[in-house]
């Protein structure tokens, strides 16, 4: 009887290891291509590039105690690849304790609030949110008080802090 010889030689074990390594490297590359951007997107709020900038608003003698004044100002900000001049508005309230700076965006959906001096309150025209002179919610849908910006008075000028 003749010995039966296989037509093909069995696969070399060394070749099998090399193929396993190649498939593993391809799988790691695919996993990295999917997981990398997802992790980057999820972590992006933690690596915010915002920095605090102090902006001069006005002379301190231009606002009397008990007065609320709407103040417009502009500042240069980086928007993508461009540096642009942006216009902003805030409400300043002077009291015996100092100066309070309130952001005019309603905390419900971001509509711009208006100050009603005769009723001494802020009102949101979109959904009827009402805030007192300190920016606290009095009625309506806003979930929290109006946002405040840090304020300092130096050299007779009122400055507020903004993130840019």
Buried (B, 14 or more C-beta within 10 A) or exposed (E): EEEEEEEEEEEEEEEEEEEEEEEEEEEEEEEEEEEEEEEEEEEEEEEEEEEEBEBEBBEBEEBEEEEBBEBEBEBEBEEEEEEEEEEBEBBBBBEEEEBBBBBBBBBBEEBEBEBEEEEEBBBBEBEEBBBEBEBEBEEBBBEEBBBBBEBEEEEEEBBBEBEB
